[in-house]
Amino acid sequence: MASGIGLALSKDLLSKGWRVCMCDIKQSPAASGLGENAIFVAADVTDYDSLAAAFVAAWTKWNAIHFVAANAGIADNVQIAAPYASATPDSPPPKPDLKTIDVDLTGVLYTIYLSLHYFRQNPCPGGKIVATSSSGGLYPLPYLPLYTTAKHAIVGLVRALAPGLQAENITINCLCPGLVATGLSDPLIGVVADEYLTPVSTLLDAVSRFLTGDETGRTAELSVRNLYMREPPEFPDKWQKWAVENLGTLREQTEPKEST
């Protein structure tokens, strides 16, 4: 969060009077000198203990955590579907490097898990989470299958968690931006016309909407300067609708009961 979208969001929050803890695997020079209301904590989102220590640092500094942006993300670092040249029927390919899943999905899960813990410790329990998905969380990106997998999962996670958290005064929403001029997309910027780029200001406006309102479980697709609230797919028939809406109750009825 110390560069790109995260840095822009941090500066925007600071300008509105928030106190901000920025976390990233390494500090960006641009994240320095933001004033006494900002601290930086080095953290690896794929390492639970490292990330937990960052939450402890923020809590120790301010004794409250009210908003968390789950924003870490990288593109595919391997071609998961490419043939492995030296593999044979008797010698399968080695275990794939799933760092993209670790950062883009597991890191988000860790972030949300820790956020919920600290929201419940607040003097007035509750808080807000905004997770950054992508247009790749709504549409397949054939050239980035691992990234697509993780970003689709974030959309589903947000939609699934939101109903159960409302009673705790916790909202969770996600952003699905198009192509944004950040470090992740730097190689493309020189060959993409400006009219196709989504400015960071569009993301900041969406975050502000979620921070000042009570919406939850929403998926905000951001394209250039436009915001579209995307709903889950419609049910194809009444049987599927019934099954999905009653699955929780059905599970409760079939789970073994503890003996007293």
N, C-alpha and C positions, 0 to 999 in steps of 0.2 A: 504493500500500500504506500510505499515511499517513492513511487514513480507513476507516470501515466495517469490513468483514471483515479487511482488511489490518492496520488498527490494532489490532483485537482480537487477531489472531494474534500481532502483534509483542509486545504486552503479555504474552500468555500465554507466549511463548517466553522473554522476559526474566525472568518469574517462575520459570522452570525453569533459569535459569543460562545461557541462550544469549546470544551477542552478535549484535546485529541491525542490519542496514543496511536502512533503509526508503527506498523509491523511489516517487516520485509526480511528476506533472507540476508540482504546486505543493504547498508544505508546508501541512499542516493545523495550526492552533494546538494541537490535541490531541496532535500528534506531538512537541511540544516538551517538554523537561524530563523525559525518560524515563531519564536517568542516563547514566553514562559507558560503559555497554555498548550504547548505541544511537547510531547516527548517521543523519542524513537526507541523501539526495542527490537533487537535482531531476533527473528524467529523463523523457523522452518515449518511451514504449515503441514508438511508430511510427517513431522516428528511431534507426536502428541505432547510429550514432556516439554519440548521447546515452546510450543504454542501455549501450553498451560502456564508456563513461566511468564509469558507476555501478558496474559490476563491477570496474573497475580501482581505484576508490576503496575498495570493500569489501576487495579483496585487499591493497591497500597498507596498510590499517588493521590487518588481522588475519592476513595471509599464509595464509589458508585460506577456502574456501567449502564448507560441508557440506550445506546445504539451501537450496533456492530455491522460493518460492511464486510461481507465475505467476497473478496475481490480477486484473490490470487488466481492466476491462470497462465498456462503455457500451451503452445501448439503441439501437434504430434511430433515426438522425437524418434519414432521408428515407423517403418512401413509394415503394419501388422499383418497385412494380407500378401506381402511380397514373398516369393519363394526363397527358401534358404539354400544357397548353392551347395553346401557340403552335406546337407541332410540326406539320409537314405532311409529305406524302410526299416533297417536295423539300427539306425542311428538318428533318432528324431532331432529336430532343431532344438537349440537350448531355450531355456525359459525366456520369454520376451521381457524387454524393459518396459514396464507400465508406468513410468514416471508421470506421464500425462494424466493418467487416472489418479495417481497418488496426489498430485497437486490440484487438479481441477475438480475432483470429486471427494476423495478422502479428506483432503484439507478443508473443504467446505463442510463436510460432516463434522470434523473435529471442531471447527469454528462455531458451528451452530450448537453443538453439544455443550461446549464451554460457555457460550453466550447464555443459554438457558439457565445454567447453574448460577451465573452471576446476576442475571436479571432477578432471580428468586431471592437473592441476598440484598437487593436494593432496599433502602429505607421505605420506599413505596414500591413494592415489587412490580415488575413489569419491564418492558423494553421493546425495541424494534430492531429487526434484522432485515437487511436488504442484501440478497445474494446476486452476484453478477453471473448470469448465464450468457446467452449469445443468440444471434439469429440461428446459430448451429444447434440451439436447444429446441428450435421449432421446425427447422428444415434440415434434411440430410446434406452433409458436406462430404461428398465422396473422397475428396483429397485429404480429409482430416477425420477419419472414422473414430479414433479414440477421443478426440476433442468433442465430436458430435455425441458420442456415448455419454461422456461426463456432463455435457451441457443439457442434454435431454433429461438426464437424471436429476439435475438441479430443479428443473421445472416441476417434475413429478414430486420431488421431495418437498418443495415449498407448498404445493397444493395439498399434499397429504398431511403435512404437519399443522397447517394453519387452523383447521377447525378445533383441534384438541388444545390449542394454546390460547384461544380467545378468552377463556374463563380466567386465565392468569394475567390478563392485561398485556399479552405479548402478541405483536404482529410480525408476520414474516412475508416478504414479497420478493419478487425477482425481476431483474432487468434482462432483456434480450436485445442488445444493441446490434446494429449492423456494423459495417466497417468503420472503426474509429481510429483516428490517428494516434496510436500508442506504440510502445515498443514491440508489442506482439505483431503488429501489422506494418512495421517500418519498411520491410522490403517491398511492400506493395504500394506505398504512398506515392512514389515517384511515377508510377504508371497508371494510377487511378485518378480520374478527373475529380476535382473538388466537389462537384455536384452530387457525387455518390458517397461522400464521406459524412458520417454522423458526427457532429461536433460534440465535444465533451459537455458543453452547456446543456444539451438535450438530456444527457444522463443526470446532470446535477438537478435539472428541473424535476425529473422523475423521482429522484431521491427526496427532494424537498416535499413533493406531494405525499410520499409515503410517511415522512417524518411528521408532517403537520396534520395528517388525517388518520382515520381509524381503519382504512382498508387493510385486508389481510388475505393471503392466499392468491394474490393477483400476479399476473404475468404481463409485464409492460414491454411490448415490442417497440423498439426505438429505431426509426428509419429517417435519417437526415434530421429534420426538425419536427418530425411527427411522432406522436405517441399513440399506440393502439393497445387497448386492453384486450388480451387474447384469452378466450374462454376455453375450457377443456372441450374435447370433441363431444358431439351430441351422441346420446345412446342410440344404437340402431333399432332397439325394440324394448318393450316393457320388461322382458325377462332379464336382459342384461342390466337394465336400470335397477331392477329389484335386487339382483345379485350383488352389485357393487354397493348399493346403499345399505344393504343389510348384512354385509360380510362381517362387520365388527360385532354385531349382536350374535351372529351365528358362531363366530369364534368363541365368544364368551360362553355360549351354551355348551360347546363341545370340549372346552378346556377342562382338564381334571381339577376337581376342587380339593383344596388342602384340608386334611383331616384336623379336627380340633381336639 
